[in-house]
Amino acid sequence: MTVTLADVAARARVSPATVSRVLNGNYPVAASTRERVLRAVDDLDYVLNGPASSLAAATSDLVGILVNDIADPFFGIMAGAAQTQIGGPGDGSGRAGGEKLAVICNTGGSPERELTYLTLLQRQRAAAVVLTGGAVEDPAHQAAMSAKLTKLADAGTRIVFCGRPPLPEGDALVAALAFDNRGGGRRLAEHLISLGHRRIGYVAGPPERTTTRHRLEGHREALRAAGLDAAPGVADGGRGSEDQDRLTVHGPYDRRSGYEATLELLRRAPDVTAIVAANDTVALGACAAVRDQGMRIPQDISVAGFDDLPFSVDAVPALTTVRLPLFEAGARAGRLAMGKENPPPGGIATIAAELMIRGSTAAPRG
């Protein structure tokens, strides 16, 4: 049964006019009253008709694009590419011709903020939502996400994942475009092993993120295949061995984390000959830390990244990394969100990752 404004008013013990004032934000309301109304809205999952409520269409011209950090090129490239398909160039007249208004929602990596934005988009009857980047692997958050996305889909909103795997309950999705992070991590480690590296440190991302887990799993698969998943002379080759844990440091996906984690790795294992970073931004921090310790790249220690962000080729030396087709994936997500492209079979597509070998990796010295 549809929840009405009157239902919210009754729940909050205020007049419908007060509920309207709180939701529209166009009239001063006491803080305690406002809190009571908002609590009733959440309890009843009331959806406010947006500016398009008077139109016959079930959805508005709004499309939400959720990103962790718009300043991070990984998200900025995907969001910008999606917007090219959502906003479109128009016909040159300045008139809308089927395009939508794309709104970038910066979550800051907060699961709570992610749900808040989805609720706001639900209230605005968004035509589509594109969620970019890795997901948080928390069962409670996943359940809340699944419930929220189902309600959006039931109301006619098209849901597309770009750069993240589907949820365990992913029936609400139009499509999930998932990067082959596991395969990319494996191929990068195999490259270092082929050069002769046997002690490889890993600067990982936040442990609760799918992207972190998949890249690290691929890395360790290659080490196990080469018999390098335990310390020298130790017969314990099991997954998640104590030595591999010691050679792995987790942190945020930023340069500072790369710098600090690399110093910690060099303290724990001064015999490492190569360092793999969670992404290219982290790799820049790793390179700075290596140089500050008086070592050269790659003569003394190799460094590799992931994503092939635009600055990677301009690093000195150029960064060996794994290329993800971020622009292509974002544009495809935009087309799927607009209904311009048919969903992949089963609604899920795995996007290949390509190894880019450059000057920051070489065979270890003597």
GIHULIN-V282910 format. One line per field, one symbol per residue. ss: DSSP state (a for helix, b for strand, c for the rest). psi: psi as a letter, one per 40 degrees, with the letter a starting at -180 (. if undefined). burial: + if it has 9 or more other ideal C-beta (glycine too) atoms within 8 Angstrom, else -. A space follows every 50 residues. Layout:
ss = ???
psi = ???
burial = ???
This chain:
ss = ccccaaaaaaaacccaaaaaaaaaccccccaaaaaaaaaaaaaacccccc aaaacccccccbbbbbbcccccaaaaaaaaaaaaaacccccccccccccc bbbbbbccccaaaaaaaaaaaaaccccbbbbbcccbccaaaaaaaaaaaa aaaacccbbbbbccccccccccccbbbbbcaaaaaaaaaaaaaaaccccb bbbbccccbaaaaaaaaaaaaaaaaccccccccccccccccaaaaacbbb ccccaaaaaaaaaaaaaacccccbbbbccaaaaaaaaaaaaacccccccc cbbbccbccaaaaacccccbbbbbcaaaaaaaaaaaaaccccccaaabbb bcbbbbcccccccccc
psi = hhhidddddddefiiddddddddefehhhidddddddddddddefhhhha dedeididiaehhhhhidhdehdddddddddddddddieaeeeeihfeii hhhhhheeehdddddddddddddefhdihhhiiiihghdddddddddddd ddddeehhhhhheiiiidgfdeidihhhigddddddddddddddeehehh ihhiahdeiddddddddddddddddeffeiihehegeihfidddddehhi iigiddddddddddddddgeeieihhidaddddddddddddeeeiihedd hihiahdfidedeeihiihhahhhgddddddddddddeeeiiiiheehhh hiihhhhaeeiiiih.
burial = --+-+-+++-++-+---++++++-----+---++-++++++--+-++--+ -+------++-+++++++++-+++++++++++++++++-+--------++ -+-++-+-----+++-++++++++++++++++++++----++++++-+++ +++-++++++++++-++--+-++++++++++++++++++++++-+-+-++ ++++++--++++++++++++++++---+++----------+-++--++++ +-+++-++++++++++--+--++++++++++++++++++++-----++-- +++++++++-++--+-++++++++-+++++++++++++-----+--++-- +-+-++-+-++--+--
